[in-house]
Amino acid sequence: MLDTGTQAPDFSVKDHNGNTVNLKDLRGQKVILWFYPKADTPGCTMEGQGFRDDYSQFEGKNTVVFGVSLDNEADNKAFAEKYSFPFSLLCDVDRKIALAYGAVTGSEDQYASRITYVIGEDGNIQEAIEKVDTKTHSKDLCSRL
């Protein structure tokens, strides 16, 4: 896990709709990166539904939410559409984000670890969460912002 207070590694990646997302373009907003192992699996679905249900509260706190996995665009798109996720799912197929943020240990890893980062408006790591309860993660996080 990256240390709080350090600069968040920049990235540029496609989301599930084929749009390019650049972290540097989000300065001035808080950014949540919640890494999940695999699209449309029980724990990831529960966690994603929590962020979906709390999404308007995050927006009200000037916070952008991104799910991040190693899944491809088609798998993430199907996942997002099936559960009506209002946020982007980032498709880190080349594992660059997961490697930079410690969600994988090597480029051969098949799944990202279930970890979350909160990046402050200044681009620094505000919070690094190594243990996540998929049932309450979103509400717990939202209450601290």
ABEGO torsion letter per residue (X at the ends): XBBBGBBBBBBBBBBAAGBBBBAAAABGBBBBBBBBABBGBAAAAAAAAAAAAAAAAAAAAGBBBBBBBABBAAAAAAAAAAAGBABBBBBBAAGAAAAAAGABABAABABBBBBBBBBBAAGBBABBBABBBAAAAAAAAAAAX
